[in-house]
């Protein structure tokens, strides 16, 4: 997607509130749940511009669901300085995030339908009550995993009921909205909870999944790098896998893969008499000059100099 960079604007904070977040995203608020019924969830229905240039999304303390209500779009996300990860979304798809750090986003709507979304924030007190009821003393280690472009029929049903209640007389029934909010929070915790102290504290890929990802790459050094297969292997969306992997290793997955290739090539250069051309092929480089270029960039030496040294 070719989009121009946004013009300079006011500085965006690293954290904000659900109400404050709308100051940083273009579009119009169509309806908002502001009355007494909406104590446990803050809900907005928003009309978005068809093209959203890259912008920084501040972190929000409350779990956030973005539900597509009308239209379709290609939505792209990336960690700061990372690679753009795209998801094509349509009516019924959703995003779920509890990110403690800002990230970047952009999108472009498709077709003739207006691009409308619901934003729903689960209040921290409600989330903590549900977690405590379901996990007891381990509740302090629970967060929700991120989802990009997911589909969940139960979640959509609850959100559609909340949307109907937004238009009800008197701003909705507090008892009914409270019940729906609790159902929603229980559903989120049941299906999207992560019980992992390290994940919560460091926002990094858990050790078991990190080891699985690294082993998956090591077994395929002669194949092109495939972020989609790698993220699928550990059960996380591409965007969030890239973010968590970089947190855990200090490198984006694609760069880590290159370093694995070079490390394998170093071993073969030192321990075997295999030709440099064959070693390059073994680690996925059909062009000797490209292999030499990558090897020199990572080690400071050409493959032949490394072997002699």
URUR-V544478 format. One line per field, one symbol per residue. psi: psi as a letter, one per 40 degrees, with the letter a starting at -180 (. if undefined). burial: # if it has 24 or more other C-alpha atoms within 12 Angstrom, else .. A space follows every 10 residues. Layout:
psi=???
burial=???
This chain:
psi=hhiiiiihai ihidiaiddd deeehiaihd ihgeadefde ihhihihiid hhihihhiih dihhhhhhdi aiihhiiiih eaihhihhia heiiihifhe iiiiiiihii aeiihiihhh hhiddddddd ddddebeede ehaiiihhfi hhdddddddd ddddddeiie eihddddddd dddddddddd eeihghdddd defihidddd ddddddddef deiihgdddd dddefiiddd ddddddddee iidddddddd dddddddddd eieiiddddd ddfehehddd ddddddddee iidddddd.
burial=.......... ....#..##. ##.###.... ###...#### ########## ########## ########## ########## .######### ########## #########. ...####### ####.##### #.......## .######### .#..##.### ###.##.... ####.###.# #########. .####...## ..####..## ..##.###.. ##..#.##.# #..#.##### #########. .######### ######.##. .....##.## #####..... ##.##..#.. .###.#...
